[in-house]
Amino acid sequence: MNDDERALPVPAALRPWLSGLSVGGLDRERTVSDEPDHATTLVLRTAPGHRGDLVVMGPRTRAGYHFGEPGPSCVKARIQPGRAGALLGRSVRDLVDKVVPLSDFWGELPETASPASFEDLLLGQLAERRPPRDLVRDAATLLTAVGVRDTALKLHVSERHLRTLFTDGVGVSPKHFARIDRVRTVLARARTRDWARLAAEAGYYDHSHMTAEFRHLMGVSPSAFAAGELPAATACGR
């Protein structure tokens, strides 16, 4: 979660579907980094004088950087691993690195302009749905601690079956999911750990492994990112 976001409580009825809710906005112009994320996210984007814009953000395989301005705000609902397909009615493979209007999946939607109305919309859409089986979500949990082979063994499935099921349910392969998760761990803990300790905690072989993987997904080294030496930012269209 970025510094400009704050967490919101997830209603009990939405917890089987969502791993988190947050709201955020900027108080000044600055470069905003969009972290790599293995989750599919529902987003309500609002700006003064505009109707709320409801979109689906697919898994983001690499970081992006854009100019952020004060005024617009976003409410984000991160979907539990393996549940986006059942929620949206489409394979998540098709959503990787894309932003798609939510109306493409749920048809015409009521006007939504606040976190409360966003939650009401989600509760209404999910009231009659049942979450799918938990194998993909269980695999996602295991992949943060062990490799693909051990995850398949623990779940009593073949590695090939795990890759197919996981990629359909999450959008990225188990290996890519683990890479993104490690980088997100580094981003979340970078201010409280030294690099060597953080590399071990995040599951890297060593400091050089962390640096290479971080640079590949974030576009800069961990030390450059921490110093604010970011890649060139682009304009962010609504």
N, C-alpha and C positions, 0 to 999 in steps of 0.2 A: 504494500500500500504506500502511495506517495505521501510526502509531508503535507500536501494540501488536502488530504482526505481524512475523514474521521469515520470510525466504524459506527454502525447503527445495529441495534439488537435485531436478530432475525426472529420473526414470529414463529412460534412452535409449529404451526401448520406448514410453514415453508422450509423448515430445517431438513426434511428428507430430500429436498430439491436444491437448496442453496447452501453454499459454504460460507457466504458472507454478504453483508450489505454495507455500503459506504456512501457518503455524500462529500462532495468537495467543490472547491472553486478557488480562484486566485485573487489575492488582494493587491497585486501589482503585476506589471508585465515582466515576464521572464521566460527562459527556455524550459520547457516541460519535457521530461523523459517518460516515454511509454515503455515500461518494462516488458521483457518477454513474459508471456503468460500462457500456461497450458490449459487454462480454463476458458470456456465460452461464457460471455458476460452479456447480460441484458442491461442496457444503459438508457436512462432518461436524461436528455440534454435540454437545458432550458436557458433562455437569455431574456433580459428585459424587453418587453414588446413583442415577443415571439411565442408561438404555441410550442409546447413541449415536443421534443423530437425523440421518438422511441426507436432504438436500433439494437441490433445484435452484433456484438464484436466476437468474431471467431478467435481461436487460439492464435497468439502472436508469437512467431518463431524467432524474431529478433527485435531488438529495441528500436524505437523511433524517437525522433526529437523534433518538436515543433514550437513555434512562438505561441505563448499563452497570454491572453489578455484578461483583465478583471471584468466581471459581469456574468458571463455564462457559468453555470454550475452543472454538475453531473451527479446522478444517483446511479450507483452500479450494483447489480445483483450477480455475483459469481455463482455459476451453476456447479453442482457437485459433479465430480468426474463420472462419466458414463451416463449422465441423465439428460444431457442437452438434446440428444436425438429423440428421446421420448417426449420431451417438453416441446420441441419445435416440429417434430414430424419429418425430419430430414437428417441424413448422415452428416456428421460433423466434419467429415473429410472435405465437404464442399465449402466450408466456412473458414478454413485456415487462412489467416492474414487478410480477412475481408471484413467489411462493415456493411450490414444489410438491414434495410428497414424491417422492424418487427412485424409490420402489417403484411409483409410477404409470407409470413407464417401463420399469423392469427387473423388475417383479414382486417376489416375496418375496426379501429380501436377508439374508445372514448378519449376525450381530451384529458391529458394527464400533466399536471404542472407542479407536483410536490411529492416528497417522499411518501406521505400518507396515501395519496391517490395512486402512486406507483405500487405500493404494497397491496392496496385494494384490488388493483388490476390483476396482480399476480395471484392473489388468493382466489379471485373469481375464475381465472383460467385453470388453476390447478385443483380446484375443489373436487372434480370428478376423475382426476387422473391418478394412476398408481405408479409409484417409482418402479423402474425395472430392477432386475436382480442385481445383487451387490458385487458380482465378481470383478467388474471393471473398477469399481471404487476400492475394493479390497486390494486389487493389483496396484492401484495408484498409491495406496498407503505403504505397501511393501516396497515399491520401487524407490521410495525415499531412503530406504535403509539397505536394500540388497539389490543385486543385479537382476537382469531379465531371466536368466536361467534359474536362479534360486526362487524368484517369484513364481515362475511356472511350476516348479516342483512343489512349492508350498500350496499352490492352488489346484494341483493334480490335473494340469492341462499341459499340452505340448507348447513349446516356445512359438511354433508357427500359429497355433490356434490363439494363443495369447496376443501375438502381434496383430492378427486380423481383427479379433474382437476389440482390442484396446484402441486400435487406430480408427475403427468404425465409431466407437463410443466417445473417444476423446478428441480425435482429429489428427493427433501426432502419434508416432510410434512410441512404444515403451522407452526405448533408448533416448529419443529426443525429449520425452517427458522428463526423464531423470536429469538430463542436461539442463533443461530450463529450471527445474526445481532446485538444482544446486546453485545456479546463478541467483535465483530469487532468495535463497538462504544467505548468500554473501551480501546481497543488497540490504536485507533486513538486519544483519548483524554487524555490518562494516564499521559502525561508529563505536562499537563496544568490544571489539576483538582486534588483536594484531593479525596480520595476514597469514602467518604460518599456522597459528592456532585455528583461524577461521577455515583455512584450506582443509585441515583435518576434520573439523566439525561438519563441514559441508559434504564430505565424502570424496574429496579429491585425493589423488595419489601423493601429490606434493604441491608446493607453491607454484611451480612452473606449469603444472597441469591446470591449476585454477586460473592462472593468468591467461593461458592460451584459450581456454574455454570461455572465460569472461570476455576477452577481446573479440572472439568470434560472434558472440551473441549480443554484446553491448556496443561494439564498434570502437572501444577504447580499453586500455588496461584498467585494472581496479584502482591503481594509484592515481591515474589521470582522471578517472570518473570521480573519485573522492575529492580531488582538487578542483573540480568544476571545469576541467578541460574536456568539453563535450564536442561531438561531431556537429557540423553545421546544421542549424535548425531550419525547418521548412514551415511554410504557412499552413495553418490548420483550418480547413473549410468546415462549415457546419453541415 
